[in-house]
C-alpha cells in the first residue's frame, strides 16, 4: 500500500512478527525483565527489543 508516499507500518506489514499489543507489552516488561528474556518470550532478536524500547522501531505507537 504505497500511496501518496506512505507505506504500511506496524502489524499491517506482511513480514511483521509483532502486533501493537506485543509492542505495548514489551515496553511494560522493560522494567521487570532483561531485554534478552523479552526477546526470547516474543521470538525476536534482542536488538529488535532494544530498538522498540529506544523508539527506533514502532516509534509512532504510544
C-alpha positions as CSV (number, residue, x, y, z in Angstrom):
1,X,0.0,0.0,0.0
2,X,2.2,2.8,-1.2
3,X,0.1,5.7,-2.0
4,X,0.9,9.4,-1.5
5,X,4.4,8.5,-0.2
6,X,3.1,6.3,2.6
7,X,3.8,2.7,3.3
8,X,2.3,0.1,5.6
9,X,3.7,0.0,9.1
10,X,3.2,-2.0,12.2
11,X,1.3,-5.3,12.2
12,X,-0.1,-4.5,8.7
13,X,3.3,-5.1,7.3
14,X,3.2,-8.6,5.9
15,X,6.6,-9.6,7.5
16,X,5.8,-8.3,11.0
17,X,6.3,-10.7,13.8
18,X,4.8,-8.4,16.4
19,X,1.4,-6.8,17.0
20,X,0.7,-3.5,18.5
21,X,-0.3,-5.2,21.7
22,X,3.0,-7.1,21.7
23,X,4.9,-3.8,21.5
24,X,3.0,-2.3,24.3
25,X,3.7,-5.4,26.4
26,X,7.4,-5.2,25.6
27,X,7.5,-1.6,26.8
28,X,5.8,-2.6,30.1
29,X,8.0,-5.6,30.7
30,X,11.2,-3.5,30.3
31,X,11.3,-2.6,34.0
32,X,10.9,-6.2,35.2
33,X,12.8,-8.3,32.7
34,X,16.1,-8.0,30.8
35,X,16.0,-7.4,27.1
36,X,17.3,-10.9,26.3
37,X,14.4,-12.5,28.2
38,X,11.8,-10.3,26.5
39,X,13.3,-11.1,23.1
40,X,13.1,-14.9,23.8
41,X,9.5,-14.5,25.1
42,X,8.4,-12.8,21.8
43,X,10.6,-14.7,19.4
44,X,12.5,-11.7,18.1
45,X,16.1,-10.6,18.2
46,X,17.4,-8.7,21.2
47,X,18.2,-5.6,19.0
48,X,14.5,-5.5,18.0
49,X,13.6,-5.2,21.6
50,X,16.3,-2.6,22.1
51,X,15.0,-0.6,19.1
52,X,11.4,-0.7,20.4
53,X,12.5,0.5,23.9
54,X,14.5,3.3,22.4
55,X,11.7,4.2,20.0
56,X,13.8,3.5,16.8
57,X,11.1,1.0,15.8
58,X,7.3,1.4,16.4
59,X,8.0,5.0,17.5
60,X,4.6,6.1,16.3
61,X,2.9,3.7,18.8
62,X,2.1,5.1,22.2
